Amino acid sequence: MPVIMPKKKKDEPFDPRNLKPEELLKFEIAEELGLSDKVIASGWRSLTAKESGRIGGLMTKRKREMQRDALGEMEPDDGTAESVL
């Protein structure tokens, strides 16, 4: 019986100007960590596990912050909420 191998990911060139929102966040964090040149030159696969994990952790943190901010803006500030002291 032949072994079926999974398809390889396409080796598409990395273009930081043509990114989806999640990829843009990922690239922005890579820039902040000083990894953007490495990603542009060799792609995301060139990153170490530590570098990838750091980017993933910061992406999760940012997404949570954005969600919290979005939910905070939706709540009316009419002064009826209890203050936490």
C-alpha positions as CSV (number, residue, x, y, z in Angstrom):
1,M,0.0,0.0,0.0
2,P,1.5,3.4,-1.0
3,V,2.2,5.9,1.7
4,I,0.4,9.2,1.2
5,M,2.4,12.2,2.2
6,P,0.8,15.5,3.2
7,K,1.1,18.4,0.8
8,K,4.0,20.7,1.4
9,K,3.3,24.3,2.1
10,K,3.9,26.5,-0.9
11,D,7.1,28.4,-0.9
12,E,5.5,31.7,-1.7
13,P,7.7,34.8,-1.4
14,F,6.9,36.9,1.7
15,D,5.4,40.2,0.9
16,P,4.8,42.4,4.0
17,R,2.5,44.8,2.0
18,N,0.0,42.0,1.1
19,L,-1.0,40.5,4.5
20,K,-4.2,39.5,6.1
21,P,-5.0,41.2,9.5
22,E,-3.7,38.3,11.6
23,E,-0.5,38.0,9.5
24,L,0.0,41.8,9.8
25,L,-0.2,41.6,13.6
26,K,2.3,38.7,13.5
27,F,4.7,40.7,11.3
28,E,4.3,43.8,13.5
29,I,5.4,41.8,16.5
30,A,8.3,40.2,14.6
31,E,9.4,43.8,13.7
32,E,9.3,44.8,17.4
33,L,11.4,41.8,18.3
34,G,13.9,42.6,15.6
35,L,13.1,39.6,13.5
36,S,11.5,41.2,10.4
37,D,14.7,41.1,8.3
38,K,15.1,37.4,9.0
39,V,11.4,36.7,8.1
40,I,11.6,38.7,4.9
41,A,14.9,37.1,3.8
42,S,14.2,33.5,4.8
43,G,10.5,33.2,5.6
44,W,8.7,32.3,8.8
45,R,10.2,28.8,8.8
46,S,13.6,30.3,9.5
47,L,12.6,31.3,13.0
48,T,13.6,29.2,16.0
49,A,10.9,27.6,18.2
50,K,11.7,30.1,20.9
51,E,11.2,33.1,18.4
52,S,8.0,31.6,17.1
53,G,6.7,31.0,20.6
54,R,7.5,34.5,21.6
55,I,5.6,35.9,18.6
56,G,2.6,33.6,19.3
57,G,2.5,34.6,22.9
58,L,2.5,38.3,22.2
59,M,-0.1,37.8,19.5
60,T,-2.4,36.1,22.0
61,K,-1.8,38.9,24.5
62,R,-2.6,41.6,21.9
63,K,-5.7,39.8,20.8
64,R,-7.0,39.7,24.4
65,E,-6.2,43.3,24.9
66,M,-8.0,44.3,21.6
67,Q,-11.1,42.2,22.7
68,R,-11.1,43.8,26.2
69,D,-10.8,47.3,24.7
70,A,-13.6,46.6,22.2
71,L,-15.9,45.2,24.9
72,G,-15.1,48.2,27.1
73,E,-16.1,50.6,24.4
74,M,-19.4,48.9,23.9
75,E,-20.5,49.3,27.6
76,P,-22.2,52.6,28.3
77,D,-20.4,54.7,30.9
78,D,-23.5,56.1,32.8
79,G,-21.9,56.0,36.2
80,T,-24.0,53.2,37.5
81,A,-21.2,50.6,37.5
82,E,-19.7,49.9,40.9
83,S,-16.2,51.1,41.3
84,V,-13.6,48.6,42.4
85,L,-11.3,49.9,45.0
